[in-house]
Amino acid sequence: MKEGVKRQATAKRKHGCVRRRTRRRVQSASSAIQRLFLACKAVFKGPGTVPGPADVRKLRLILDKMGPEDIGLSTDILFFRDGDHISNRTSRIAYATIYNCDNFSICVFFLPRAAVIPLHDHPGMTVFSKLLLGTMHIKSYDWLDPVTSSDRYMRPAELIVDSDFTAPCKASVLYPETGGNIHAFTAITPCVVLDVLGPPYTKEDGRDITYYRDYYSNNSRVGWLEEVDISKDLKMDGVEYLGPHVIDGQ
């Protein structure tokens, strides 16, 4: 009798565990970050391809509806209390990778107040950026002319964006040669930015990041960008992503 009760209790515990695991998996599969991941798998076809208008609308529609809670964040955490000096205790930019493959990557950046990601390019890449929290100044350029050997380190570029953005706001899209492919972020308050890059950076395939310094007149939309070595000055810390994870069923 006792042995039969034990077997029933064991079966119930096992059944309960299976049900709980299944429930968590279904919840993750229906999350916003999972929908974004599945859309990225369908949209990004690999290096040398650019998403068409319908695919861009699909990704923007998902990103436009996303908020900090979709990656497990709350405005109550200490990092975002900008009224005191708590936000100044973390002076370095942090980033977490949500997913990465040959065709695309999804990552999130955490910028303390006054932090700057300098002007940098995205060679051969289509990039979606969504400001999830905070107020940020964004400046972006597009090249005016094709690169030549004589102007590699100082080239004219058109100023595309030079404005402040406050969350919640719509996602921005930049293309391999248009839309503000070279951009810089300055955090006016602590900020969180969700980025989708397709394809991601990789030195092996010639998609290495390059940084720039800009020179331009306030009365002109044309600036001159100088290639600079800023890697030693830009400090970023990789951190673990603790939000909802994606399910890659291949």
DODRENTI-748622 format. One record per residue (C-alpha): residue number from 1; residue in one letter; y, x, z. Coordinates in steps of 0.05 Angstrom, whole numbers, plus 5000, padded with zeros to 4 digits. Layout:
// residues N
nr: NUM&rest: A&yy: Y&xx: X&zz: Z $
...
***
This chain:
// residues 250
nr: 1&rest: M&yy: 5000&xx: 5000&zz: 5000 $
nr: 2&rest: K&yy: 5049&xx: 5054&zz: 5020 $
nr: 3&rest: E&yy: 5029&xx: 5095&zz: 4959 $
nr: 4&rest: G&yy: 5045&xx: 5035&zz: 4914 $
nr: 5&rest: V&yy: 5114&xx: 5026&zz: 4946 $
nr: 6&rest: K&yy: 5128&xx: 5100&zz: 4935 $
nr: 7&rest: R&yy: 5110&xx: 5095&zz: 4862 $
nr: 8&rest: Q&yy: 5155&xx: 5035&zz: 4853 $
nr: 9&rest: A&yy: 5213&xx: 5070&zz: 4888 $
nr: 10&rest: T&yy: 5203&xx: 5132&zz: 4845 $
nr: 11&rest: A&yy: 5202&xx: 5090&zz: 4782 $
nr: 12&rest: K&yy: 5266&xx: 5054&zz: 4802 $
nr: 13&rest: R&yy: 5301&xx: 5120&zz: 4817 $
nr: 14&rest: K&yy: 5280&xx: 5148&zz: 4749 $
nr: 15&rest: H&yy: 5300&xx: 5084&zz: 4714 $
nr: 16&rest: G&yy: 5367&xx: 5085&zz: 4750 $
nr: 17&rest: C&yy: 5380&xx: 5157&zz: 4730 $
nr: 18&rest: V&yy: 5365&xx: 5141&zz: 4657 $
nr: 19&rest: R&yy: 5411&xx: 5081&zz: 4658 $
nr: 20&rest: R&yy: 5468&xx: 5121&zz: 4689 $
nr: 21&rest: R&yy: 5461&xx: 5177&zz: 4639 $
nr: 22&rest: T&yy: 5460&xx: 5128&zz: 4582 $
nr: 23&rest: R&yy: 5521&xx: 5093&zz: 4608 $
nr: 24&rest: R&yy: 5560&xx: 5158&zz: 4611 $
nr: 25&rest: R&yy: 5538&xx: 5176&zz: 4541 $
nr: 26&rest: V&yy: 5560&xx: 5109&zz: 4513 $
nr: 27&rest: Q&yy: 5627&xx: 5115&zz: 4549 $
nr: 28&rest: S&yy: 5638&xx: 5184&zz: 4519 $
nr: 29&rest: A&yy: 5617&xx: 5161&zz: 4450 $
nr: 30&rest: S&yy: 5670&xx: 5106&zz: 4451 $
nr: 31&rest: S&yy: 5726&xx: 5150&zz: 4478 $
nr: 32&rest: A&yy: 5789&xx: 5166&zz: 4439 $
nr: 33&rest: I&yy: 5772&xx: 5240&zz: 4436 $
nr: 34&rest: Q&yy: 5703&xx: 5222&zz: 4407 $
nr: 35&rest: R&yy: 5736&xx: 5178&zz: 4354 $
nr: 36&rest: L&yy: 5783&xx: 5236&zz: 4338 $
nr: 37&rest: F&yy: 5724&xx: 5284&zz: 4332 $
nr: 38&rest: L&yy: 5685&xx: 5238&zz: 4286 $
nr: 39&rest: A&yy: 5746&xx: 5228&zz: 4242 $
nr: 40&rest: C&yy: 5757&xx: 5303&zz: 4238 $
nr: 41&rest: K&yy: 5684&xx: 5313&zz: 4216 $
nr: 42&rest: A&yy: 5695&xx: 5262&zz: 4160 $
nr: 43&rest: V&yy: 5764&xx: 5287&zz: 4139 $
nr: 44&rest: F&yy: 5760&xx: 5363&zz: 4140 $
nr: 45&rest: K&yy: 5716&xx: 5389&zz: 4084 $
nr: 46&rest: G&yy: 5725&xx: 5464&zz: 4095 $
nr: 47&rest: P&yy: 5772&xx: 5520&zz: 4073 $
nr: 48&rest: G&yy: 5812&xx: 5508&zz: 4010 $
nr: 49&rest: T&yy: 5815&xx: 5432&zz: 4017 $
nr: 50&rest: V&yy: 5873&xx: 5389&zz: 4041 $
nr: 51&rest: P&yy: 5863&xx: 5319&zz: 4069 $
nr: 52&rest: G&yy: 5887&xx: 5263&zz: 4023 $
nr: 53&rest: P&yy: 5938&xx: 5210&zz: 4044 $
nr: 54&rest: A&yy: 5885&xx: 5161&zz: 4067 $
nr: 55&rest: D&yy: 5852&xx: 5213&zz: 4111 $
nr: 56&rest: V&yy: 5918&xx: 5236&zz: 4140 $
nr: 57&rest: R&yy: 5934&xx: 5163&zz: 4158 $
nr: 58&rest: K&yy: 5866&xx: 5157&zz: 4191 $
nr: 59&rest: L&yy: 5877&xx: 5217&zz: 4237 $
nr: 60&rest: R&yy: 5949&xx: 5199&zz: 4252 $
nr: 61&rest: L&yy: 5930&xx: 5129&zz: 4272 $
nr: 62&rest: I&yy: 5881&xx: 5156&zz: 4323 $
nr: 63&rest: L&yy: 5929&xx: 5210&zz: 4349 $
nr: 64&rest: D&yy: 5988&xx: 5163&zz: 4353 $
nr: 65&rest: K&yy: 5950&xx: 5119&zz: 4402 $
nr: 66&rest: M&yy: 5927&xx: 5176&zz: 4446 $
nr: 67&rest: G&yy: 5957&xx: 5192&zz: 4513 $
nr: 68&rest: P&yy: 5944&xx: 5244&zz: 4568 $
nr: 69&rest: E&yy: 5891&xx: 5200&zz: 4600 $
nr: 70&rest: D&yy: 5849&xx: 5208&zz: 4537 $
nr: 71&rest: I&yy: 5837&xx: 5281&zz: 4554 $
nr: 72&rest: G&yy: 5830&xx: 5269&zz: 4629 $
nr: 73&rest: L&yy: 5902&xx: 5284&zz: 4650 $
nr: 74&rest: S&yy: 5949&xx: 5249&zz: 4698 $
nr: 75&rest: T&yy: 6024&xx: 5257&zz: 4707 $
nr: 76&rest: D&yy: 6010&xx: 5262&zz: 4782 $
nr: 77&rest: I&yy: 5981&xx: 5332&zz: 4777 $
nr: 78&rest: L&yy: 6025&xx: 5387&zz: 4805 $
nr: 79&rest: F&yy: 6036&xx: 5420&zz: 4737 $
nr: 80&rest: F&yy: 6081&xx: 5362&zz: 4715 $
nr: 81&rest: R&yy: 6124&xx: 5354&zz: 4776 $
nr: 82&rest: D&yy: 6187&xx: 5382&zz: 4745 $
nr: 83&rest: G&yy: 6236&xx: 5359&zz: 4798 $
nr: 84&rest: D&yy: 6221&xx: 5417&zz: 4843 $
nr: 85&rest: H&yy: 6198&xx: 5489&zz: 4835 $
nr: 86&rest: I&yy: 6124&xx: 5474&zz: 4832 $
nr: 87&rest: S&yy: 6124&xx: 5476&zz: 4756 $
nr: 88&rest: N&yy: 6153&xx: 5546&zz: 4759 $
nr: 89&rest: R&yy: 6093&xx: 5574&zz: 4796 $
nr: 90&rest: T&yy: 6054&xx: 5575&zz: 4730 $
nr: 91&rest: S&yy: 6096&xx: 5615&zz: 4681 $
nr: 92&rest: R&yy: 6041&xx: 5628&zz: 4630 $
nr: 93&rest: I&yy: 6019&xx: 5582&zz: 4574 $
nr: 94&rest: A&yy: 5947&xx: 5558&zz: 4579 $
nr: 95&rest: Y&yy: 5901&xx: 5529&zz: 4527 $
nr: 96&rest: A&yy: 5833&xx: 5495&zz: 4526 $
nr: 97&rest: T&yy: 5787&xx: 5487&zz: 4467 $
nr: 98&rest: I&yy: 5757&xx: 5417&zz: 4462 $
nr: 99&rest: Y&yy: 5716&xx: 5431&zz: 4399 $
nr: 100&rest: N&yy: 5712&xx: 5486&zz: 4347 $
nr: 101&rest: C&yy: 5673&xx: 5495&zz: 4283 $
nr: 102&rest: D&yy: 5683&xx: 5527&zz: 4214 $
nr: 103&rest: N&yy: 5719&xx: 5465&zz: 4186 $
nr: 104&rest: F&yy: 5766&xx: 5446&zz: 4244 $
nr: 105&rest: S&yy: 5784&xx: 5456&zz: 4316 $
nr: 106&rest: I&yy: 5813&xx: 5411&zz: 4370 $
nr: 107&rest: C&yy: 5851&xx: 5444&zz: 4427 $
nr: 108&rest: V&yy: 5903&xx: 5428&zz: 4479 $
nr: 109&rest: F&yy: 5961&xx: 5471&zz: 4502 $
nr: 110&rest: F&yy: 5995&xx: 5469&zz: 4570 $
nr: 111&rest: L&yy: 6066&xx: 5496&zz: 4571 $
nr: 112&rest: P&yy: 6106&xx: 5504&zz: 4635 $
nr: 113&rest: R&yy: 6180&xx: 5488&zz: 4634 $
nr: 114&rest: A&yy: 6220&xx: 5537&zz: 4590 $
nr: 115&rest: A&yy: 6156&xx: 5567&zz: 4559 $
nr: 116&rest: V&yy: 6161&xx: 5585&zz: 4485 $
nr: 117&rest: I&yy: 6109&xx: 5591&zz: 4431 $
nr: 118&rest: P&yy: 6148&xx: 5631&zz: 4379 $
nr: 119&rest: L&yy: 6153&xx: 5617&zz: 4305 $
nr: 120&rest: H&yy: 6084&xx: 5624&zz: 4275 $
nr: 121&rest: D&yy: 6049&xx: 5604&zz: 4211 $
nr: 122&rest: H&yy: 5985&xx: 5566&zz: 4193 $
nr: 123&rest: P&yy: 5960&xx: 5598&zz: 4128 $
nr: 124&rest: G&yy: 5918&xx: 5551&zz: 4086 $
nr: 125&rest: M&yy: 5914&xx: 5501&zz: 4144 $
nr: 126&rest: T&yy: 5931&xx: 5428&zz: 4155 $
nr: 127&rest: V&yy: 5954&xx: 5417&zz: 4227 $
nr: 128&rest: F&yy: 5963&xx: 5353&zz: 4268 $
nr: 129&rest: S&yy: 6003&xx: 5360&zz: 4332 $
nr: 130&rest: K&yy: 6011&xx: 5306&zz: 4385 $
nr: 131&rest: L&yy: 6058&xx: 5315&zz: 4444 $
nr: 132&rest: L&yy: 6021&xx: 5280&zz: 4501 $
nr: 133&rest: L&yy: 6068&xx: 5296&zz: 4559 $
nr: 134&rest: G&yy: 6138&xx: 5323&zz: 4568 $
nr: 135&rest: T&yy: 6199&xx: 5338&zz: 4526 $
nr: 136&rest: M&yy: 6196&xx: 5394&zz: 4475 $
nr: 137&rest: H&yy: 6242&xx: 5425&zz: 4424 $
nr: 138&rest: I&yy: 6208&xx: 5437&zz: 4357 $
nr: 139&rest: K&yy: 6236&xx: 5481&zz: 4302 $
nr: 140&rest: S&yy: 6198&xx: 5488&zz: 4236 $
nr: 141&rest: Y&yy: 6207&xx: 5519&zz: 4168 $
nr: 142&rest: D&yy: 6175&xx: 5519&zz: 4099 $
nr: 143&rest: W&yy: 6179&xx: 5579&zz: 4052 $
nr: 144&rest: L&yy: 6227&xx: 5571&zz: 3994 $
nr: 145&rest: D&yy: 6194&xx: 5619&zz: 3946 $
nr: 146&rest: P&yy: 6125&xx: 5649&zz: 3936 $
nr: 147&rest: V&yy: 6114&xx: 5714&zz: 3972 $
nr: 148&rest: T&yy: 6123&xx: 5780&zz: 3935 $
nr: 149&rest: S&yy: 6109&xx: 5851&zz: 3957 $
nr: 150&rest: S&yy: 6184&xx: 5865&zz: 3964 $
nr: 151&rest: D&yy: 6201&xx: 5807&zz: 4010 $
nr: 152&rest: R&yy: 6140&xx: 5804&zz: 4053 $
nr: 153&rest: Y&yy: 6176&xx: 5818&zz: 4118 $
nr: 154&rest: M&yy: 6241&xx: 5781&zz: 4106 $
nr: 155&rest: R&yy: 6237&xx: 5716&zz: 4066 $
nr: 156&rest: P&yy: 6281&xx: 5654&zz: 4056 $
nr: 157&rest: A&yy: 6256&xx: 5589&zz: 4086 $
nr: 158&rest: E&yy: 6282&xx: 5518&zz: 4090 $
nr: 159&rest: L&yy: 6294&xx: 5489&zz: 4159 $
nr: 160&rest: I&yy: 6252&xx: 5425&zz: 4164 $
nr: 161&rest: V&yy: 6256&xx: 5404&zz: 4237 $
nr: 162&rest: D&yy: 6303&xx: 5426&zz: 4293 $
nr: 163&rest: S&yy: 6300&xx: 5371&zz: 4345 $
nr: 164&rest: D&yy: 6277&xx: 5349&zz: 4414 $
nr: 165&rest: F&yy: 6216&xx: 5305&zz: 4422 $
nr: 166&rest: T&yy: 6194&xx: 5266&zz: 4483 $
nr: 167&rest: A&yy: 6126&xx: 5236&zz: 4495 $
nr: 168&rest: P&yy: 6102&xx: 5185&zz: 4477 $
nr: 169&rest: C&yy: 6118&xx: 5200&zz: 4405 $
nr: 170&rest: K&yy: 6081&xx: 5200&zz: 4339 $
nr: 171&rest: A&yy: 6038&xx: 5258&zz: 4315 $
nr: 172&rest: S&yy: 6068&xx: 5308&zz: 4267 $
nr: 173&rest: V&yy: 6031&xx: 5335&zz: 4206 $
nr: 174&rest: L&yy: 6042&xx: 5401&zz: 4170 $
nr: 175&rest: Y&yy: 6007&xx: 5423&zz: 4107 $
nr: 176&rest: P&yy: 5988&xx: 5492&zz: 4081 $
nr: 177&rest: E&yy: 6055&xx: 5498&zz: 4045 $
nr: 178&rest: T&yy: 6098&xx: 5438&zz: 4067 $
nr: 179&rest: G&yy: 6117&xx: 5396&zz: 4127 $
nr: 180&rest: G&yy: 6141&xx: 5454&zz: 4170 $
nr: 181&rest: N&yy: 6082&xx: 5502&zz: 4165 $
nr: 182&rest: I&yy: 6119&xx: 5553&zz: 4207 $
nr: 183&rest: H&yy: 6139&xx: 5524&zz: 4273 $
nr: 184&rest: A&yy: 6160&xx: 5541&zz: 4344 $
nr: 185&rest: F&yy: 6153&xx: 5502&zz: 4410 $
nr: 186&rest: T&yy: 6201&xx: 5507&zz: 4468 $
nr: 187&rest: A&yy: 6183&xx: 5466&zz: 4530 $
nr: 188&rest: I&yy: 6244&xx: 5432&zz: 4560 $
nr: 189&rest: T&yy: 6199&xx: 5403&zz: 4613 $
nr: 190&rest: P&yy: 6126&xx: 5418&zz: 4627 $
nr: 191&rest: C&yy: 6089&xx: 5396&zz: 4564 $
nr: 192&rest: V&yy: 6019&xx: 5383&zz: 4538 $
nr: 193&rest: V&yy: 6005&xx: 5387&zz: 4464 $
nr: 194&rest: L&yy: 5941&xx: 5365&zz: 4429 $
nr: 195&rest: D&yy: 5929&xx: 5404&zz: 4365 $
nr: 196&rest: V&yy: 5880&xx: 5392&zz: 4308 $
nr: 197&rest: L&yy: 5874&xx: 5450&zz: 4258 $
nr: 198&rest: G&yy: 5834&xx: 5446&zz: 4194 $
nr: 199&rest: P&yy: 5807&xx: 5496&zz: 4181 $
nr: 200&rest: P&yy: 5820&xx: 5538&zz: 4244 $
nr: 201&rest: Y&yy: 5847&xx: 5609&zz: 4249 $
nr: 202&rest: T&yy: 5800&xx: 5665&zz: 4230 $
nr: 203&rest: K&yy: 5814&xx: 5736&zz: 4210 $
nr: 204&rest: E&yy: 5750&xx: 5740&zz: 4170 $
nr: 205&rest: D&yy: 5774&xx: 5688&zz: 4120 $
nr: 206&rest: G&yy: 5846&xx: 5712&zz: 4117 $
nr: 207&rest: R&yy: 5874&xx: 5658&zz: 4164 $
nr: 208&rest: D&yy: 5905&xx: 5703&zz: 4216 $
nr: 209&rest: I&yy: 5967&xx: 5682&zz: 4254 $
nr: 210&rest: T&yy: 6034&xx: 5715&zz: 4238 $
nr: 211&rest: Y&yy: 6097&xx: 5711&zz: 4281 $
nr: 212&rest: Y&yy: 6169&xx: 5709&zz: 4258 $
nr: 213&rest: R&yy: 6241&xx: 5715&zz: 4281 $
nr: 214&rest: D&yy: 6292&xx: 5671&zz: 4246 $
nr: 215&rest: Y&yy: 6363&xx: 5685&zz: 4224 $
nr: 216&rest: Y&yy: 6405&xx: 5628&zz: 4198 $
nr: 217&rest: S&yy: 6473&xx: 5596&zz: 4198 $
nr: 218&rest: N&yy: 6486&xx: 5530&zz: 4234 $
nr: 219&rest: N&yy: 6518&xx: 5505&zz: 4170 $
nr: 220&rest: S&yy: 6458&xx: 5518&zz: 4127 $
nr: 221&rest: R&yy: 6387&xx: 5491&zz: 4121 $
nr: 222&rest: V&yy: 6364&xx: 5559&zz: 4095 $
nr: 223&rest: G&yy: 6342&xx: 5614&zz: 4142 $
nr: 224&rest: W&yy: 6313&xx: 5683&zz: 4135 $
nr: 225&rest: L&yy: 6248&xx: 5696&zz: 4171 $
nr: 226&rest: E&yy: 6228&xx: 5766&zz: 4193 $
nr: 227&rest: E&yy: 6156&xx: 5782&zz: 4207 $
nr: 228&rest: V&yy: 6149&xx: 5810&zz: 4278 $
nr: 229&rest: D&yy: 6095&xx: 5836&zz: 4324 $
nr: 230&rest: I&yy: 6099&xx: 5791&zz: 4384 $
nr: 231&rest: S&yy: 6026&xx: 5789&zz: 4407 $
nr: 232&rest: K&yy: 6039&xx: 5834&zz: 4467 $
nr: 233&rest: D&yy: 6096&xx: 5791&zz: 4493 $
nr: 234&rest: L&yy: 6061&xx: 5724&zz: 4485 $
nr: 235&rest: K&yy: 6015&xx: 5711&zz: 4543 $
nr: 236&rest: M&yy: 5964&xx: 5654&zz: 4540 $
nr: 237&rest: D&yy: 5907&xx: 5639&zz: 4587 $
nr: 238&rest: G&yy: 5844&xx: 5606&zz: 4563 $
nr: 239&rest: V&yy: 5822&xx: 5552&zz: 4612 $
nr: 240&rest: E&yy: 5762&xx: 5505&zz: 4617 $
nr: 241&rest: Y&yy: 5770&xx: 5437&zz: 4585 $
nr: 242&rest: L&yy: 5754&xx: 5385&zz: 4639 $
nr: 243&rest: G&yy: 5767&xx: 5320&zz: 4601 $
nr: 244&rest: P&yy: 5718&xx: 5276&zz: 4563 $
nr: 245&rest: H&yy: 5673&xx: 5317&zz: 4518 $
nr: 246&rest: V&yy: 5653&xx: 5302&zz: 4447 $
nr: 247&rest: I&yy: 5582&xx: 5286&zz: 4427 $
nr: 248&rest: D&yy: 5562&xx: 5325&zz: 4365 $
nr: 249&rest: G&yy: 5501&xx: 5291&zz: 4336 $
nr: 250&rest: Q&yy: 5504&xx: 5337&zz: 4275 $
***
